[in-house]
Amino acid sequence: MTVVAYALAVVLNLFIVFIGARFLLQPYVAAAGYGVPATQDCAYLEIKGLRDASLGVIGLALLVFAGAQAEAWFMLAATLIPLGDTLIVLRHGGARAVAFGIHFATAVVMLVSAGLLFAV
């Protein structure tokens, strides 16, 4: 179970680094994938990208240098982000499939990851 817990945490953190990089490099494409297409200046999208990528790196650093318990608390707290994303997509007319199939599902996987890490 330890291998699964660590592997899932690493994959989730790398995924958020990827999402951050995508918002930095292809902000409009990333916004469309997020579920709420952008039509104006991409500065806020790039800010989101930098913050997402930074959170992924912080998660990886916690896992490597502080251990499973610290990463579990990080995952648990960070679950608020995809839950909020779910509400943002719904509130701004995005597709329910994206809101629940991407953002809410991510929150569930993060909760599973936190639970596995707490059990290590």
N, C-alpha and C positions, 0 to 999 in steps of 0.2 A: 504494500500500500504506500510505502514511503516513496518509491520510484514514481508511482502514479501521481501522488500529491505534488512532488517536485516538478515532474514533467508538465503537468497541467498548469502550474504556476508559471513556469518558464514560457510555455506557449502563450498564455494570456498576456504576459508582460511583453513578449516579442510582438504579439499582435497589436498591442496598443502603440508600440514604437512604430510599427508599420503604418498604422492609421495616422499617427502624427506626421510621419514623413510624407505620406500621401497628401495631407492637408497643406504641408509646406511646399511640395513640388507640383501638385495638381489640385489647387484649392477648389476650383469649381466642380471638377469631376468628383472629388471627395465629398463635397457638400451634397451633390446629387445622390451619391451612395448613402450618405447619412440619412437622407429622407426628406430634406428640405433644401431644394436647390437655391443657390445664391445668384443674385443678379447684380450686385453692387461691388464696391471695392473689396478686394480679397484680404485686406489687412486683418480683419477679425478671424478669418479662416486660418490665416497663417499663425495667429496667436493661439488658436485652438490646436493647431498642429504642434507648435512648440510645447505647449502644456501637455498634450497627450504623450508626445515622445518622452518628455521629461518624467512623467508619471511611470511610464514603462521602465525607464532606466532606474528610477528610484525603487520600483518593485523588485527588479533584478538585484540591485545592490542590497536591499533588505534581505532577500533570500540568501545571497552569498555570504554577507558579513554579519547579519543579525540572527538568521535562522528561521525555521518554519513558523514559530509562534509570532514573531514580528511580521512576517509576510502574511500570516493568516489575518491578523488585525488590519493590516493594510488592505488586503482583499475585501474584508468585510466592510471597512469604511468606504473604499473605492466603489463598492456596489451602488452607492448613491448616484454615481455618475451615469451608468446606463439606465437606471430607473428614471432619473431626470431627463435623459435623452428620449426615453419613451414618451414622457409627457410633452416634451418640446415638439417632437414630430407630430403627435396627435393634435396639439394645440395650434400648430401652424399648417394644418391641412395635409400633412404627409400621409402616406399610405399606412393603413393599419397593419398590413403584412410586414412592412419595414419596422414599424414601431414595436410590434410584438415578436416578429420573427428574427430580428437582429438585436435590437436594444434590450428588450425584456429577456430574451433568451440568453443574452450575454450576462445579464444580472444573475440569472439562475445558475449559469455555469460558474460565475465568480463565487456565488454562495457555496456551491459544491466544492470549489477549490479551497475556500476558507475552511470549510468543515473538514476536508481531508488533511489540510495543514495543521489544524488544531489537534487532530487525532495522532499526528506523528510524534 
